[in-house]
């Protein structure tokens, strides 16, 4: 059989792609299926079903008067899940079963969920599944729920979405629980942003640290852990200065950053827990929130121990990075008549607004709106739209019993009687204050990330697996002479004197995970050349998939020039030494000849005197 005429239009097929070809994970299975003759798969399906019946793996639908035993529905073709996707699903399933066990354990022990008003006590007590005998009992290994069935929902485009659920029960006018109202908030973007920030921090091969205004360490990367020999939880919260041979100088350094905004090439020596010393140069600058308020100092240290041993005078630093957070929402359901008198009030509304049902029932719902919205006609417009269209929604400022305000997402639906005549409204609202705060924190985190990247005096760039530039900082714009919008989307290798060598460099990072001190020469738009050494490593998403390469370039033009001048000076000194050696040999040779001549003259005089004496 083959899949030539297999249709996938209008839905996401986990086995066959939209182009009609098998997806990568399902390719071996499809290849085996295609070897089967026509009709063979159907025969095997029937054979398997017969085997289940013969083995007694059946069930009976008792509402079916025929009383026919049926097999469990199953598909002979397995569902193929890629390892990357399963890793994510696996984490979610484990999280779910852990939550279920914690919930059941709380029901049979402290019942905090009841005390907090999340679930009514009568709902638990009246449940057929509740066992009074289990109160206070601890099952082996704390496992209450051994088997669960979980539905996996996939978007039509194939995406799986990370969500946070908030839920509460809702009741009828008599206070009887009717069900649960649940809402999911998509946190995929927040998780990706958080992972991106952490990936950039850990991608750096240089020790990175953030410092609070009190001089305490608030975050570090793996390189800092290695150079100090102290684990992350041992570093965070401690004084930054205690890890250096000169604590006072280290303290003066970050205080100078708070005073001036930055420091460059600030020399310090880190003392590791094992006693080893590492000479570093720190580049540091303040980082701010979205409003421009200083949050702390971000510092990057470049190890110059080897440079000191070889040249003693040439070295520099680089910078990067970012941070983030998340939030939650709560809900209320309010029934009103056409005159806006409140007729029903659930627990979520009590928690959101502070009124008990006795205090609010019969009152006009305008007390829940800020006066500005009532006076402007915004509330009237919302209700008119709900009356005409059956549903209307908007975001409003709401007022609690104590007068405090909060932001809410409001959905109003028209209520009809049995004959279809409008009799009132059902208002469902959720407190989105935390959501807005989360969005603000997300913006702050984004600003923080950009602030850290721009704080670097070294050119920084991120590169896609296709070799295209996806982000740059101001230092990269300056060294290339090309604006950011022209750089992004272009080939990384285009900006070097040796494009093939540049391409080989980032390909090596994708293959091995990192490169250090990779030499290249950047060509500026005005043809000016800058010699650099690149440190680069891959950064990853939440599923540990490689997103791209983060690369930092250190300008070594001055260092190369100094090395050249030293080499020339050494050459001139060697040439002078050769001349001195030749002169010395010539001088010594002449002196030796004079000594020999004096000896000959003395010998002749001696002989002459001897002959005269004989006569």
C-alpha angles and dihedrals in degrees: 000000000000139000097231094119096033109131122217099164117134099015142054112261114200093205106039124041127223089262090062093250124118116262115250096256093047097043097098091048093049090048090055093045091051089059091062117097119245112284094016094108092053091049091052091049091054091045090054092049090051089050090054091051092048090049090051094243094145142113136210126227100220093197087061107089091205090070093210117169111235134194123237109268110253140155120234090213109078122228109248117216120186117236092244093052093042090053089061095043090047091056091049094049092049090048090051096049090046090052091049093051092047090049094051091044090053091049091056096040130024097358091210089160088062095044090051090054095242095122124021115243091230091058090060096040092051094048115113089217095057113106116198089196090066095059108121093005122129116209120215110287089357093279113147099156112051100170130031134177114217128189116217114209119201128191117243089253091054098256123142112213128213110221140175115220126212116185141170138172122259126208141201125246089277092057094252116146110248100178146295127299110208133179129187125211119205108234097170093110093049092049092048092048091049092048091047091054093048091045091054092048093049092041090069116096089200122083108262126191139172118214129200124225087262091058095253122140111247101175140003138181130230092266090061090050090053097046094048098035089225123121119242095254088051092053102042111087095018128111112277093217098060093076095066136079088235107041094175092054090048090051091049089051098059091039087056089054092053089048100044103021097245149014129209131206093359106176120225138150119229117213113210122214088253091057097254117137128222121193111216141175114219126213110189140167138170119263123211142201124246090277093054096255114147110247100177146297126299112203132185122193125204117204106236097169093109093041090054091051093050105031106358093204110054124080146103146180143243136211140206149154167047158240148214156175149201146225150198144239136219131204143218134188119204128180118209137177124230090272089058093248110152111244103168133027126185132204092260090057091050091052093045099044103024096232121124117224090253091055098048109030112109094019124118112262090227087089087072093057127076111251091243092063092047094047094045092054093241092127092047090050092051092052092045090054091048090049094049101037102027093240138046133170138188143146118260142172107248131200126227127209090262091053096252117135133223137179117252139183105226126199117185122191126185116246117217132193123235090278092053095254117142112253103164147310139284112215120198117184137172129200106245096176090107090045090054090046088050090051089049090049089048090052089046090050090050089049089047091051092048091044091054093047093048090045089069116099089200121082108261125191139170119215130199123226086259090060095252123139111247101174140004139180130230092265090061091050090052096047093049099034088224123123119244095249090055094046097050112085095018128111112276092218094059093081099061136080089235107041094175092053090049090050091049088051099058091039087056089054091053089048100044104020098244149016130205131206093359106176120227137149119230116213114214119216087252089054094254110146127221121190113215142174114221126214110190141165138170122264123209144207127240091277091055090252115147111251099179147296126298111205132185122193124208115205107233097168092111091045092051090048091050091048090051092050091049090050091050091048090049090050092052090048092051091049091050090048090054091052091050091050092051091048091048092052091049093048094046090049092055093048091052092052091051090051091052091047091051089051091052092049091049090050092051091049091050092052092046092052091048093052091049091054092052091055 
